[in-house]
Structure formats: structure tokens, C-alpha cells
Amino acid sequence: MKIALFSDIHGKILLPFKLVDLYQKETGHKIDIILQCGDIGAYPNLEKMDKATIKHAQYDRDELGFHEDFTKENPEIRTFLDELDIDMICVRGNHEDHDFLDHLENQYPSDSLFPIDVYTRVFVCKSGWEQKLEAENETLNFVGIGRIGDRKGRSEKRFIQNYERNVIRKLLKTKDTFDILITHDKDDSSQRGYGMAEIREVLDHIIFHYHFYGHTGEPYKEETDFNGITKSIKIKELEFNESGILEKGCMIILNKEKEELNMEIVDQKLTNKITKFNWKLI
């Protein structure tokens, strides 16, 4: 089983799919699923965009990608996604229309994830729910935690909500071991004054082999978590730099074979073939 991981796509919903398509063609290796660490940029209604997204959209229309390409049918996109036949599972970030996502989440009360796009290819997993994916005679067990933490007790929907905290409390009672944890925010052990306390608590009480996150704006980073067990990976945001290329660590491949996990940072020689100037044309 091969999993492609990305973070912070900010409206460029098609880009992870195009990178996976390129990876498969260049390497001959099949990808089974895409996992994404939040800031999808899920704004079907442009009037609901937050100030940061409006600001960025003024000089980068890619920020509007969900609204333009994934809320109404585009035959070319439909054909591409159907031929690729891979789904993307995301956690919520802080830059989303959470009213829109709440409405969809409430329509699937007993499901661990729910679709958010017209093609039924993009899913959001509920925070703290146990997830299971099966492919190539392998099973991937993971948990997602979306949104960001807050040390000031604010209740805005970009911050973790009480109902999600309740689900996480139940998760803490499990004795299971999971392959990976995907989150948008990082844990709150940083001295920089941000992070989510609930992520720290989960990592301290449950065994995960890998923890993947985004949000912080830091470069790609790989380290052992404070728990001494989990390998913590900061995925580089999926953003084009001033030269129009993607930076190191923006695309990760996780391979599970015979219950063993190993990780690959996709080489920039491959990702550089897709640039800010050609990615919509490929």
C-alpha cells in the first residue's frame, strides 16, 4: 500500500491529484490514497472566505480552486479524476468554510468521514475518529485531528470544538496502536506559543508510528516526538515559491508492506516538472 501525503493546499485541490498522476507515470508505482493535513481552502461560497484567504486570492487565483473546480461539474476534471481513481482524505485546517463543513458532517452522523466535493473524491475525516483503509492486502489504521489549538479559550470555528474534544477523550481510552496520526496543527510543546494541547495528549497516551502535520510555515522537518516513539514529520506546505516551483518535503510517500512502514520524500527532480506556470495545463 502506498499513500501520498500533502499539507496546506489552499484551494489547489487538483494539484495533489496531478502530482500523484505524475509520480505514478514516472515511477511505475501505484498510489492507493492521498492524505492531506488541512487548509484545504474549502470555500464553496466566496463571501465566506476569511481575511487571509481574500488577501492571498487577490494575487493568486489558485486560492479559489475549490469554488471554481470542485463545486460544479467540469467534464475534463471529471474524466481526469475518474481515470486516476484515487480519493483524497483531509483534516480540517483553519482556512476553511466551517459552516459548510459542519453542515456536511452533520449529514453523516455515524460515518468517520464525509465527502465535500461534486466528484465525491475529496473527503474530510472527523477529528478523533478511528480510520481504516485497505488496499493491496494491507490495512492502514490512522486518526485525524483537524483545525488549530487555542490557548485563549476562543470558540471560533477555526479552533478545535468541544464536541471534538469529547471524541478525543474517548480515543484516549483505546489500547490500540495506529500507523499514523495526521493533524493540521502541531502539538503545544513548542516554546513559540502555539499548537494544540489535544494533539500532545494523544501522542502521550497512544502509540503512533508517524505523525504528519502542516500549518506552521516551517520547512520540512523530521524528528522523534517527545514520547520517544513516534516519528514526527512537518510536511512543507504545497505552495509554489518565487521561482514557481515546489519546495523540498511538500510530497511524501508512505509505503506499508508486510506490516512494515517506510517513508520517501519525493525528489524535487520529479515535483519540479509541475510549476506554478504549467500545473493547470498538464
N, C-alpha and C positions, 0 to 999 in steps of 0.2 A: 504494500500500500504506500502510495506517495501522496503527500499533502503539500500544497503550496501555501505559504503564509505571507501576508502583506499587512500593512497598517496605514491608517490616515490617508485614505484615497481622495477625500474631499471632493466628491462629485464625479471623479473619473472612474465611474463604475465599470466601464468597458475595459479599462487599462489592465487590471489583473487578468481578465479573460484573454486578452491579446498576448500578454506576456506568457501565460501558460500555453497558449497555442504555439507561440514561437519556441518555447522550451521543448515541447513535445516534438516539433518538427526538427529542431537542431540536435536533440539528443536521442530521439527514438524511445524515450521513456514516457510512459503514460502517467498522467496526474489523475488522481481519483476525486479529489475535493479541494476547494480553496477555503482557507480560514482567514478571517480578516479582523484586525484588532481595533475597530471603531473609527469614528469620524468618517462615516460613510458619505456624509453630505446628503442625507435622505430628506430633501425638501421638495415635495411634490407641488407645494404652493409657495411661490417666490415671496409672497407677502409675509411668510412665517420665518424667513431667514434671519439669523441673528446678525448683530452688527459686524462681527469679524468676517462672516461669510459674504455679506454685502460688500464690504470693503475689498476683499480679495476678488470677488466676481467682477468688479469694475475694470480690472486689468487682466483677468484670466477667466474667460467664459467657461472653462472646464468645470468650475465650481457649480455650474448649473446642470451638470450632466445627468443627474437623476431626474430632474424635472423634464429635461429635453428628450432623453433617450429611453427612460425606463418607466414612465407613467402612461405613455401612449405607444401603440404598436408601430414599430418601424420594421418593414419586411426584411431589410438587409440585416438588421441586428438579430431579428428572429431566426433567420436562416443560419447566421454565424453561430449563435448560441445553441441552436438545435444540433448543428453538426459537431460542435465541440462537446456538447452533452456533459457538462461539468457544472455543479452548483457551487455557490459561494455562501458560506455561513459566517455571519458577522456578530460582533457585540456592538452595543450602542456606544457612541462616543459622546462628547459634549456638544458637538456641532451637528445636531440633527433636529428635525421637527418631532419632538417627543409627543406632542398631542396626536399626531398622525400615527406614530409607532404604538402609543398606548391604545389607540382605537383598534389597531390590528391585533395587538397582543390580547386584548380582551375577547376577541373573536375565537381565540384558540386556547380556552382555559385549561385544557388537560394536556396540551402538547408542549414539548420542551422548546420548540422553535416555531417561527411563523414566517410565511412569505410576505415580501413587501413590494414586489415589482410586477409589472404586467406580464412578464415572461415566466414567472414563477421559477426564477433561477437564483434570486438573492433572498436569503433568509436571515432573520435575526434570532439568536438564541437567548433565552431568558436567563437572567442573572441567577447563578447558584444552582441551576438545574443540571442534573447529570445527563450527559450526552453520549451517544454511542453511534459510531459509524462503522460499517462493514464493507470491505472490498478486498479482493484478491486473497480470500480465505484468512484475512486478518481483521481484527477489531481494534478501533481506536476509541479509548474512553477519555473524555475530556469534560471540562467545566468552563463556562464563560462568565465573566463578570463585566458588565458594561457601565457606562457613564464615568464620572470622576468623583473623587472624595472631596470632603469639605470639613475644615476644622472650625468653622464659624457657625455651624448649625443651620445653614440656609436650606430651604426646601425647594428651590428652583429645580426644574426637571432635568437639568444637565447634571445634577448631583444625584448620587445614589439615593433611592427612595426607601421608606420604611418597609414596604411590602417585600422589597428585595433583600433587605437586611434579615427579615424573618425567614426567608428561604435559605439564606446563607447560614443562619443559626442551625437550621435542621441539617444542612450539609455537614456542619462541623461534627455531628454525631456519627457520621459514617466511619466505618473501618476500612473502606475500600481504598485502593491505590489507583491513581489515574495516570494516564500517559502525559497529558498536558493541561495546563491552565492558560486560557487566553483572556486578556483584560485590555481595556483601553488605558487606564491609569496604571501607575506603578504602585507599589506598596508605600506606606508612610514612614519608612525607616530613613529616608533621606534627611539630611540636615538643611535642605533648601526650603523646607516649609510646605511641601505639597505631597500628594499621594493619598491613598485610600487605606484606612485602618482595617477595613474588612478584608482586603487582599492580604495584608500582613497576617491577620488572624488565620485565614485559610492556609497560607503557606506554613504557618507554625504548627498546625494541627493535622494536616492531610498531606500525604506523600504524593507529589507530582514529579515526574522525571524532568519536564521542561515547563518553564513559564515564559510566554511570549507577550510583549506589551508594546505600546507606542506612546503617543501623546506628548512626551516631554520635550521634543525638539532636539534631543541629544543625538550624536552619531550612533551608528550600530555599536552595540556593546554586548559582550558575552562574559558572564561571571557566575560564580557559585553563590546561591542565595544564602542569607544568614542562617537558614535552617541546616546548612551543610550538606544537603541532598539535591535540591532542585537546581538545574542549570537555568539561569535567568538570562533571557535574550531580549535586548531592546532592538526592535526592528526599526530600521530607518524609514521615515515617512516616505510614501510613494509620491514624491514631488520632483519635478524637473529643476535642476539648478540653473544658474545664469547662463551656462553653456548649452542648456536644453537637454541635458542627459540626466539619467537617474543615478543616484549615488550608491556606493557600496552598502550592502546589507538591506536593501529595500525588498528583496525577494529571497525567501528562504524555502528550501525543500526539506521536509521531514520524511524519512523513509522508515517504515515499520515492516520488518521481515523476521519471521520466526520469533516473534515477541521481542525482538531487539530493535531499539530506536537509534538512528543516527541522522545527523543534520548536515546539510550542504548550503553554503552561501553561494547563490548563483553568481557566476563570474560576470563582471561588467562587460566583457567582450560580447556576451550574449545580450544583456539588457541594453547596451549602447546601440543596438540595432533598431531600437524603438526610441524615438526622440520626441521632444515637445512639438517638433515641426512636422512629423510624419505619422504620429501614432493613430490619428483618426483616419488616415488614408490606407493603412496596411490592412 
